[in-house]
Amino acid sequence: PAMEHHMWHHPATRRNVETLRQDGATIVESERGYLASGAQGDGRLGSRASILFAVRSVLGRAGQLSGRRVVVSAGGTREALDPVRYIGNRSSGTMGLALALAAVDAGANVTLVATPAVDGERWGGPVVEVESATAMQQAVTGAVEEADVLIMAAAVSDFRPRTPSARKIKKQAGEDTISLELVKNPDIVKVIEKPGMVKIGFAAETDNLMVNAQSKLVSKGLDMIVANDAVRTIGSDRSQATLIFGDRPPAELPELDKHDLAARVMAEVTRLVHDRERHA
């Protein structure tokens, strides 16, 4: 629906919308903003992203992950140096976003925990917005309480400044260098433990890819890890990945668009969920 504010809130309109909901229709809510009259209020046509998200949700609701809750993290975290600067990485969040959409297509109820790097116009659904690793840990910890699957696709900074400056750090006369003391960030996927939940991680490495990925699979208690080359993958729309499991041989995949890779990963997530449910 799209109309003027007072039309949208008219009692007759509200009754008709509620009747449609009771009859099983999915309503893409109108949004707030400038209207055709030039006034501001509720009644703008829902965004393209929100409409597509609703369509995907309806088409996927009978999928193989229907009734399951999936938490996906996406994007590179930002660790504040001062009010205007931060330590970050080149992650665009494309992989995490693609995984979240693939989970919607499979019928899951998805919670997306995303950093500012993630393009919300490509998502369209509800999102928990975070910036730092500690904020992401808090959000993910809360989100997984009812979750069946956790997919940690975010590029979480390993370190953060011990004491961010309350003011913008200024160049000082006679100083050509600056020293920063960094402390280790929490390893989110490692410290989150929930019996019965499937945990998926990522290993983006610059060297010894398979050795490092296998080590992370075990040390973090993962059911599957997606291993890929950090330099070729981060910030790109394509990825060549190897899926490493705790219960079967690795699967080396060809280079794929990240949305195609996400569909492949979600097929394995579905298998892991169903296997766990059969043996519960």
QUIRAJO-V516857 format. One record per residue. N is the residue number from 1. SS is DSSP state (hx for helix, st for strand, lp for the rest). BURIAL is I if it has 16 or more other C-alpha atoms within 10 Angstrom, else O. D_FIRST is the distance of its C-alpha to the first C-alpha in Angstrom with 2 decimals. Layout:
BEGIN
N_SS_BURIAL_D_FIRST, N_SS_BURIAL_D_FIRST
END
This chain:
BEGIN
1_lp_O_0.00, 2_lp_I_3.81, 3_lp_I_6.76, 4_lp_I_10.17, 5_hx_I_11.36, 6_hx_O_13.13, 7_hx_O_10.57, 8_hx_I_8.27, 9_lp_O_11.68, 10_lp_O_13.11, 11_hx_O_14.90, 12_hx_O_13.79, 13_hx_O_10.04, 14_hx_O_11.27, 15_hx_O_13.62, 16_hx_O_11.36, 17_hx_I_9.22, 18_hx_O_12.75, 19_hx_O_14.10, 20_hx_O_11.87, 21_hx_O_13.06, 22_hx_O_16.54, 23_lp_O_16.47, 24_lp_O_16.00, 25_lp_O_12.44, 26_lp_O_11.32, 27_lp_O_8.05, 28_lp_I_7.44, 29_lp_I_7.22, 30_lp_I_6.18, 31_st_I_9.65, 32_st_O_12.39, 33_st_O_14.18, 34_st_O_14.99, 35_lp_I_12.69, 36_lp_O_13.51, 37_lp_O_16.07, 38_lp_O_17.80, 39_lp_O_17.22, 40_st_O_16.16, 41_st_I_13.87, 42_st_I_10.68, 43_st_I_7.40, 44_st_I_8.04, 45_lp_I_6.33, 46_lp_I_7.94, 47_lp_O_11.47, 48_hx_O_13.08, 49_hx_O_15.19, 50_hx_I_12.71, 51_hx_I_11.04, 52_hx_I_14.68, 53_hx_I_15.79, 54_hx_I_13.52, 55_hx_O_14.82, 56_hx_I_18.31, 57_hx_I_18.20, 58_hx_I_17.37, 59_hx_O_19.95, 60_hx_I_22.48, 61_lp_I_22.37, 62_lp_O_25.46, 63_lp_I_27.31, 64_lp_I_30.76, 65_lp_I_29.66, 66_lp_I_27.31, 67_lp_O_27.94, 68_lp_I_29.67, 69_st_I_28.85, 70_st_I_29.47, 71_st_I_30.01, 72_st_I_30.12, 73_st_I_31.51, 74_st_I_31.00, 75_lp_I_32.39, 76_st_I_35.61, 77_lp_I_36.48, 78_lp_I_37.71, 79_st_I_40.86, 80_st_I_41.44, 81_lp_I_44.71, 82_lp_I_43.97, 83_lp_O_40.95, 84_lp_O_40.14, 85_lp_O_41.62, 86_st_I_41.22, 87_st_I_42.73, 88_lp_I_40.32, 89_lp_I_40.19, 90_lp_I_38.63, 91_lp_I_36.09, 92_lp_I_32.67, 93_lp_I_31.07, 94_hx_I_30.19, 95_hx_I_32.00, 96_hx_I_30.48, 97_hx_I_26.93, 98_hx_I_27.80, 99_hx_I_29.25, 100_hx_I_26.24, 101_hx_I_24.02, 102_hx_I_26.82, 103_hx_I_26.86, 104_hx_I_23.14, 105_hx_I_23.94, 106_lp_I_26.81, 107_lp_I_24.72, 108_lp_I_25.82, 109_st_I_24.21, 110_st_I_24.70, 111_st_I_25.60, 112_st_I_25.95, 113_st_I_28.50, 114_st_I_28.47, 115_lp_I_30.40, 116_lp_I_29.31, 117_lp_I_30.52, 118_lp_I_27.52, 119_lp_O_24.75, 120_hx_I_21.59, 121_hx_O_19.51, 122_hx_I_21.08, 123_lp_I_20.20, 124_lp_I_16.63, 125_lp_I_17.59, 126_lp_O_19.36, 127_st_O_22.70, 128_st_O_25.90, 129_st_O_27.23, 130_lp_I_31.02, 131_lp_I_33.71, 132_lp_I_37.17, 133_hx_I_38.78, 134_hx_I_39.48, 135_hx_O_35.87, 136_hx_I_34.82, 137_hx_I_37.50, 138_hx_O_36.27, 139_hx_I_32.63, 140_hx_I_33.69, 141_hx_I_36.23, 142_hx_O_33.67, 143_hx_I_31.13, 144_hx_I_33.76, 145_hx_O_34.81, 146_hx_O_32.68, 147_lp_I_32.55, 148_lp_I_34.15, 149_st_I_34.19, 150_st_I_34.65, 151_st_I_34.41, 152_st_I_35.89, 153_lp_I_34.98, 154_lp_I_35.02, 155_st_I_37.98, 156_lp_I_39.39, 157_lp_I_42.09, 158_lp_O_45.44, 159_st_I_46.70, 160_st_I_45.61, 161_st_I_47.65, 162_lp_O_49.64, 163_lp_O_49.09, 164_lp_I_46.39, 165_lp_O_47.53, 166_lp_O_45.95, 167_lp_O_46.49, 168_lp_O_46.11, 169_lp_O_49.12, 170_lp_O_51.31, 171_lp_O_53.93, 172_lp_O_57.38, 173_lp_O_60.39, 174_lp_O_62.74, 175_lp_O_60.26, 176_lp_O_59.34, 177_lp_O_57.76, 178_lp_O_55.61, 179_lp_O_55.79, 180_lp_O_52.87, 181_lp_O_53.37, 182_st_O_50.82, 183_st_O_50.31, 184_st_O_48.88, 185_lp_I_45.27, 186_lp_I_44.55, 187_lp_O_44.21, 188_hx_I_40.92, 189_hx_I_40.87, 190_hx_I_44.57, 191_hx_O_44.50, 192_lp_O_41.50, 193_lp_I_42.93, 194_lp_I_41.16, 195_lp_O_43.03, 196_lp_O_41.37, 197_lp_I_38.73, 198_st_I_38.74, 199_st_I_39.25, 200_st_I_38.66, 201_st_I_39.99, 202_st_I_40.50, 203_st_I_43.74, 204_st_I_43.56, 205_st_I_47.23, 206_lp_O_49.44, 207_lp_O_52.50, 208_lp_O_53.71, 209_hx_I_50.22, 210_hx_I_51.11, 211_hx_O_53.62, 212_hx_O_51.29, 213_hx_I_48.36, 214_hx_I_50.59, 215_hx_O_51.84, 216_hx_I_48.35, 217_hx_I_47.36, 218_hx_O_50.25, 219_hx_O_50.35, 220_lp_I_46.66, 221_lp_I_46.63, 222_lp_I_44.02, 223_lp_I_43.32, 224_st_I_42.48, 225_st_I_42.59, 226_st_I_41.19, 227_st_I_43.95, 228_st_I_43.61, 229_st_I_45.29, 230_hx_I_43.92, 231_hx_O_44.69, 232_hx_O_43.20, 233_hx_I_40.08, 234_lp_I_38.86, 235_lp_I_36.49, 236_lp_I_36.49, 237_lp_O_33.83, 238_st_I_36.53, 239_st_I_38.93, 240_lp_I_42.00, 241_st_I_42.22, 242_st_I_44.51, 243_st_I_43.27, 244_st_I_45.95, 245_st_I_46.13, 246_lp_O_48.33, 247_lp_O_48.92, 248_lp_O_49.30, 249_lp_O_50.41, 250_lp_I_48.22, 251_st_O_45.94, 252_st_O_46.20, 253_lp_O_43.20, 254_lp_O_43.15, 255_lp_O_41.23, 256_st_O_37.53, 257_st_O_34.22, 258_hx_I_32.99, 259_hx_I_30.01, 260_hx_I_32.62, 261_hx_I_34.85, 262_hx_I_32.15, 263_hx_I_31.71, 264_hx_I_35.51, 265_hx_I_35.69, 266_hx_I_33.01, 267_hx_I_35.08, 268_hx_O_38.02, 269_hx_I_36.03, 270_hx_I_35.07, 271_hx_O_38.76, 272_hx_I_39.88, 273_hx_I_37.49, 274_hx_O_38.58, 275_hx_O_42.24, 276_hx_O_42.05, 277_hx_O_40.51, 278_hx_O_43.23, 279_lp_O_45.94, 280_lp_O_44.59
END
